[in-house]
Amino acid sequence: MPRWKPDARQRLIVAALQLFAEKGYDDTTVAQISERAGLTRSTFHRHFADKREMLAAGQETLSRLLADGIADAPADATPMTAVAVGLERASNQMTSFNRELGPLMHAAVEANDELKRRDASKSTGMAAAMAGALRGRGVPETVAQVAAELGVLAFRTGFGRWTDPSLDEDPGELAPLTRAALDELHAAVTQLR
């Protein structure tokens, strides 16, 4: 086995998600992940402390991108417009690798209760980052929290559509899908009165 292969981190993530879906999270070991990826355990540990850390891969970056986009929105932007800017910033950073991971992540999460809890925690972290950025713009707490939750739901909806393996055609870029989802949610909220 060569000492170094390109894309080790990505290969480890793909291998882990495949194994989590096949065997379950609890029954998957670091050794199995490393072997599936064609890498050594020491290579695994250069990228991740343990398999739990793999599940958070990208979460901090995604939350930061969402919050930075909100913070950088024009000064006169409404809370929903600022959320849209955050969604666009984060969506534009998603690559074909992220799109390929979507179905694998979904299968792995659906197969394990602990992964479901971690996935819910990820959404909570994204909402907290977005709400904090909105509060930093002077948006009142309740409005910031509602707008952030809608932003998370819009991102998850758009990402789900973007990664849907049943689609026969290329859905294009993620940003228009998350924006369309946010517009749909905003329209739905206005009908609640």
N, C-alpha and C positions, 0 to 999 in steps of 0.2 A: 504494500500500500504506500503510495507517495506520501511524503511528509506534509505537503501542502497542496490543496486544490482550491481553485477559485470558488467564490460564492459559498463558502463553508457555512456561514450563518444562515443563509437562505435554505441551504440543503438540510440543515439541522431542523429548522422550523417545519419544513415540509415533511420530513421524516417523522417528527414528533406528532404532527397533526394526523398523519396517516395512521400511525400506531395508536394514538388515542382513540380514533374512530374504530379501529379494528379490534383492539384488545381492551380498551378502557384506559383511562388516565392512571388509575391506581396500579394496574398490572403492567404498565410500561416502565421500563427502566432506562436510565441514562445510557447504559451499555447497548441496549437494543436500539435506541435512537441513533447513537453513534454508528453502530453497525449498519443500520438501514441507510444512513447518509454516506456511508463509505469513508468514515472518518474515525479518529481515535477519541477515546474518552477525554484525553488531555485537550484535544481541539475543542470538544464540547465545552469544557470548563474554561477555556480561553474566552468563550463567547457568553456563557451563561453559568451562574452559580449552581443552579439546579433546574429541574424541569418546570417548577412553578414559575420561575423567572421568565421562561419562554412564553408563557401565556400573557405576560405583560409587555412583551416585545412590541414596541411601537406605541403603546398607550400614552406614555408621557409626551412623546413627540406629537401625536395626534391632538392631545389636549392643549399643548403649547401652540400648535398651528391655529387651532380654533380660537383660542384666547387672543393670540397676536393679531389675527384678522379682525376680530371685534375691536380691539384697541386701536387699530389703524384705520378703521372706518371713518368716513368724513365726520366732522364735529356735529353736523346737523342731522346725522342719520338717526332714524327711529331705532328702537331696540331690535325690531325684526329685520331692518335693513342691515344693522350691524351684525346680526347673527348670519344673515345671508353672505356678508363679506367674509366672516369666519369660515362658513361652510365652503365657500369658493377657495379660500386659501388652503384649507386642509384637503379638499377634493383634488385640487390641482397637483398635489404632491403624491397622489396615489398612482402607482405604476401597474403595469401588467402583472407583476409579481403579486401585488395586493389583490388584484382581481382573481388570479389563480388560487390564492389562499382562501378566498371567500367560501366556496363550497366545502373545502377541507375543514375549515374552522367551524362551519355550521354543523357538519357531521360529527365532529369531535365534541362540540358543546352539547349537542342533542343526546349524545351517548353517555353523558356523565353529569350527575347532580352537582359535583364540586365545580366542574367547568361552567355550569349554568350560573352558579353563585358568583364565580369570578367574572363572568361576562356581565352580569348585572352590576357588579362593582365597577367594572370598566365604564359603564354608562353613567354611573354616579360620579365618577371622577371627571368625565367629560363635561357633565352638567355643572359641576362645581367650578371647573376652570372657566367655562363660558359665563356663568353667573358672576363670578369674581371680576371678569373683564367688563361685564355690563355695569356692575356696581362702580367700577373704576371710572366709568363714563358718566356717573351720576344717576344711573337708572335706579329707581326705588327697588328695595329687596324683593317684594312679591312679583313685580313686573320682570325683574331680572331672572328670577327663578323660573317663572312660566316660560319666558322667551328661551332660556337655556334648555329647558326640558323639551320644548318644541324643536330646538336645534338638534338635540341628540336624536330625537325621533326621526327628524328629517334626514339626518346623516345615515342612520341605520336603515331607513326605508330606501333611500337612494342607493346605498351600498348593496342592499339586498337585491334590488333590481339590476344593478350593474353586474353582480356576480351570479345571477340566476343561471344555472347550467341548462335549464330547459329552453332558453332563448335560442332561436334558430339564426338570429342575425346579431351582429356586433352592436351593442347598445351605445357605442361611442364613448365619450368622456364622462367621468363621474360627476363633474360640477353641474352640468345641466339637470342631471337626475336628482341631486340633492336640492337644488333650487326649486325644481318642480314639486318635490315632496314638501318643501317648506311652504310653498304657495298653496298647495292642497290643504295642509294642516291649518294654515292661517285662515283660509276660506271656511274650513270646518269649524274653527273656533268662533268665527263671527256668526255662525248659525246656532250657537248654543243659547243665545238670549231668548 
